[in-house]
């Protein structure tokens, strides 16, 4: 998905996030096993999302909900969610 700064957006993050969550869930349940190189690429992808996702919102807001979302603006970014997913993936890998 390179270059990240041009291709990473709200919609692409939504679909990538769904795939990563499914991967983490299946790894935690021991339903699948993946080579270490693939896991390292996933971790690198999430690190890149942390870098380039600072200003990318994860929620598409309209005029009515914009005021409510301003308070939790830091939690509604790709960077925040990528850090959470990376922490979950590392936890599953290490256990």
N, C-alpha and C positions, 0 to 999 in steps of 0.2 A: 504494500500500500504506500509505496514511496512516490513522490515526496509527501510527507505527512502534513506539512503546513498547507498544502493545497487540497488534499483528498480527505483529510479528517474533518468531519462535520457532525452535526447532531444526528442525522440519519445514518451515516456510515458507522458512527460509534454505537448506535442502538443495535445494529445487526452484529457488529463485532462483539459487543458486550453479551448478547444472547449466546453466541457461540462459545465464548470464554466461560460463561456460567455453566453451560452444559458440559463442557470439558472438565471443569473443576468438580462438578457433581458426579460425573462418571468415574473420575479418578478417585474421589473420596469413597465411592461405593465399591471400588475395585472391579468395576465392570470392564474397564479397558486398561491396557498398559501402553505407554508411549515411550519412544526412545528419548534419552536424555537430551539429544540435540534438538528435538522438537520442543521440549519443555524450555530449553534455553532460548529458543527463538520466540516462544510465547512471552517469556519474561522480558526479552529485549523489546518486543512489540509494546508491551505495557509501559515500559520505561519511556519509550518514544512518545507514547500517548500522554504520559505525565508531562513531558517537556512541551509538547505542542498543543496540549489541550487546556491551557490556562484560561483562555478567553472563549472557549467553545461551550455553550450551554448544553445541558443534557435534557432540558425540558423546553419545549416550544411554548412560549407564553403569549397569551393575547392581552389586550388592553385591560381586561377585568382582573386577571390574576397577576399582572405584572407587579403591583404593589405588594402583594403577599409574598412573592418570590424574592423580592429585594433583600429581605431579612436573612434568608438562607442561601444567598447567592454563591457563597464559597462552596457549599455542598452540592450545588447543581452544575458542576463543571466536569469535563472529561478527566481532568487531572485528579480530582478527588476520587472519582469512581475507579479510575485506573489504579490508583494506589490501593484501594480496598481490594480489588481483584488480584493485584499482585501479591498482597499480603495473604489472601486466601490460598492462592496457588502455591506460595512458598510454604504455607502451613501444611497443605496436603502433600507436597513433595517431601517435606522433612519428617512426616509421620509415617 
